[in-house]
Amino acid sequence: MPNERLYIKVILPKQGEERRVQGGGGEPKPFKDVTPTLRRSLLLQLGEIEATLNRISVPARVVPARVTAEEKAIAKSHRPDVLFNTATCPIIGAGKPGELFVKATPRGVRALQSKIGRGFTPQVEKAISTVHRISPLSSSDRLSGARPSELFSAAPAKGGAPPD
């Protein structure tokens, strides 16, 4: 046993060749071409939201809006966070797959219009390409199209089952 050796390979610093490890990913790839026509279409849709905001007489003018994503861009990792953030119209919720709800304010809509109209970075173009439609929520969108009285009549009584 005294002649038994442990074979350990010793590597001294700078003995081996150092190679730089390349990072993963690449440039963001848009889901569709971001043409001037697409930008104008989204700006017109934002105009509808702006008109809805102008009809509100409450001092804190806020309108929830629905953003529908392209079918290929419904994954959470493709969310257009570059467009919809605290500087513009922040995301306040999600609905069905590919459906986001944002908080639209007059200042936020103007900032979003500026970003869509003048944003030409690869990240902004990819975010624009994920958006299919932007629209304000209307009263028909709320409560699944039902009137409040219909919902109250279908709701269960306190501690009981729903009426038949």
C-alpha positions as CSV (number, residue, x, y, z in Angstrom):
1,M,0.0,0.0,0.0
2,P,2.8,2.5,0.6
3,N,3.6,2.4,-3.2
4,E,0.1,3.2,-4.1
5,R,-0.2,6.6,-5.8
6,L,-3.2,8.8,-6.4
7,Y,-3.2,10.1,-9.9
8,I,-4.3,13.8,-9.8
9,K,-3.9,16.0,-12.8
10,V,-2.5,19.4,-11.9
11,I,-3.4,22.3,-14.2
12,L,-1.5,25.5,-13.5
13,P,-3.1,28.9,-14.2
14,K,-2.7,30.1,-17.8
15,Q,-1.6,26.6,-18.9
16,G,-4.7,26.0,-21.0
17,E,-6.0,28.0,-23.8
18,E,-8.9,30.4,-22.8
19,R,-11.8,30.7,-25.2
20,R,-14.6,33.2,-25.1
21,V,-18.0,31.6,-24.7
22,Q,-20.5,33.1,-27.2
23,G,-23.8,34.3,-25.8
24,G,-27.1,32.7,-26.8
25,G,-30.0,34.2,-28.7
26,G,-29.7,36.8,-31.3
27,E,-31.6,39.8,-32.7
28,P,-35.3,39.8,-31.9
29,K,-37.3,38.5,-34.9
30,P,-40.7,40.1,-35.6
31,F,-43.7,37.9,-36.1
32,K,-44.8,39.9,-39.1
33,D,-43.5,42.8,-41.1
34,V,-43.8,46.1,-39.3
35,T,-44.9,48.3,-42.1
36,P,-46.1,51.9,-42.1
37,T,-49.6,50.6,-42.7
38,L,-49.5,48.4,-39.6
39,R,-48.2,51.4,-37.5
40,R,-51.0,53.6,-38.9
41,S,-53.6,50.9,-38.1
42,L,-52.4,50.7,-34.4
43,L,-52.3,54.5,-34.2
44,L,-55.9,54.6,-35.4
45,Q,-56.9,52.1,-32.8
46,L,-55.2,54.2,-30.1
47,G,-57.2,57.1,-31.4
48,E,-60.4,55.2,-30.5
49,I,-59.0,54.8,-26.9
50,E,-58.1,58.5,-26.9
51,A,-61.7,59.4,-27.9
52,T,-63.1,57.2,-25.2
53,L,-60.8,58.9,-22.7
54,N,-62.1,62.4,-23.9
55,R,-65.7,61.4,-23.2
56,I,-65.0,60.7,-19.6
57,S,-65.6,63.6,-17.3
58,V,-64.1,62.1,-14.2
59,P,-60.8,63.8,-13.0
60,A,-58.9,60.6,-13.0
61,R,-59.4,59.6,-16.7
62,V,-58.5,56.0,-17.0
63,V,-59.9,53.4,-19.4
64,P,-59.1,49.7,-19.4
65,A,-58.1,48.5,-22.9
66,R,-57.8,45.0,-24.4
67,V,-54.7,44.1,-26.4
68,T,-55.1,41.0,-28.5
69,A,-51.9,39.3,-29.6
70,E,-51.1,37.6,-32.9
71,E,-51.9,33.9,-32.8
72,K,-48.2,33.0,-33.1
73,A,-47.2,35.4,-30.2
74,I,-49.5,34.3,-27.4
75,A,-46.7,32.8,-25.2
76,K,-46.0,34.8,-22.1
77,S,-42.4,35.2,-23.2
78,H,-43.6,37.2,-26.3
79,R,-45.6,39.8,-24.3
80,P,-44.9,43.3,-25.7
81,D,-43.5,44.6,-22.4
82,V,-41.4,47.1,-24.4
83,L,-44.6,48.8,-25.5
84,F,-46.9,48.3,-22.5
85,N,-45.0,49.4,-19.3
86,T,-45.2,52.0,-16.5
87,A,-44.1,54.7,-18.9
88,T,-47.0,54.1,-21.3
89,C,-50.0,51.8,-20.6
90,P,-49.1,49.2,-18.0
91,I,-50.4,45.7,-18.2
92,I,-53.0,45.2,-15.4
93,G,-54.2,41.7,-16.2
94,A,-54.6,38.9,-18.7
95,G,-57.7,37.2,-20.1
96,K,-58.0,34.4,-22.6
97,P,-54.7,33.2,-24.2
98,G,-53.3,36.1,-26.2
99,E,-55.4,38.7,-24.4
100,L,-53.9,41.4,-22.2
101,F,-55.6,44.2,-20.3
102,V,-53.8,47.5,-20.0
103,K,-54.5,50.8,-18.1
104,A,-54.9,53.6,-20.6
105,T,-54.5,57.2,-19.5
106,P,-54.2,60.3,-21.7
107,R,-50.4,60.6,-21.0
108,G,-49.9,56.9,-21.4
109,V,-51.7,56.7,-24.8
110,R,-49.6,59.7,-26.1
111,A,-46.4,57.9,-25.0
112,L,-47.6,54.7,-26.6
113,Q,-48.4,56.5,-29.8
114,S,-45.0,58.1,-29.9
115,K,-43.3,54.7,-29.3
116,I,-45.3,53.0,-32.1
117,G,-44.9,55.9,-34.5
118,R,-41.2,56.5,-33.9
119,G,-39.8,53.3,-32.4
120,F,-37.5,51.6,-34.9
121,T,-35.3,49.4,-32.6
122,P,-35.4,45.7,-33.1
123,Q,-37.1,45.2,-29.7
124,V,-39.8,47.8,-30.4
125,E,-40.5,46.3,-33.9
126,K,-40.8,42.8,-32.4
127,A,-43.2,44.1,-29.8
128,I,-45.3,45.9,-32.4
129,S,-45.4,42.7,-34.5
130,T,-47.0,40.8,-31.6
131,V,-50.0,43.2,-31.4
132,H,-53.1,42.3,-33.4
133,R,-55.6,44.7,-32.0
134,I,-55.9,47.4,-29.3
135,S,-59.4,48.4,-28.2
136,P,-61.1,50.1,-25.3
137,L,-63.3,47.9,-23.1
138,S,-66.9,48.8,-23.6
139,S,-69.9,48.1,-21.4
140,S,-70.8,45.1,-23.6
141,D,-67.4,43.5,-22.8
142,R,-68.1,43.8,-19.0
143,L,-70.0,41.1,-17.2
144,S,-70.0,38.8,-20.3
145,G,-72.6,41.0,-21.9
146,A,-75.1,40.4,-19.2
147,R,-77.0,43.1,-17.3
148,P,-76.2,43.5,-13.6
149,S,-79.8,42.4,-12.7
150,E,-79.3,39.2,-14.6
151,L,-76.1,38.4,-12.7
152,F,-77.7,39.1,-9.4
153,S,-80.6,36.8,-10.1
154,A,-78.3,34.0,-11.2
155,A,-76.0,34.5,-8.2
156,P,-76.4,32.1,-5.3
157,A,-78.1,33.4,-2.2
158,K,-75.9,33.9,0.8
159,G,-74.9,30.5,1.9
160,G,-77.2,28.7,-0.5
161,A,-77.2,27.2,-4.0
162,P,-78.1,29.2,-7.1
163,P,-81.8,29.5,-8.0
164,D,-83.2,27.1,-10.6
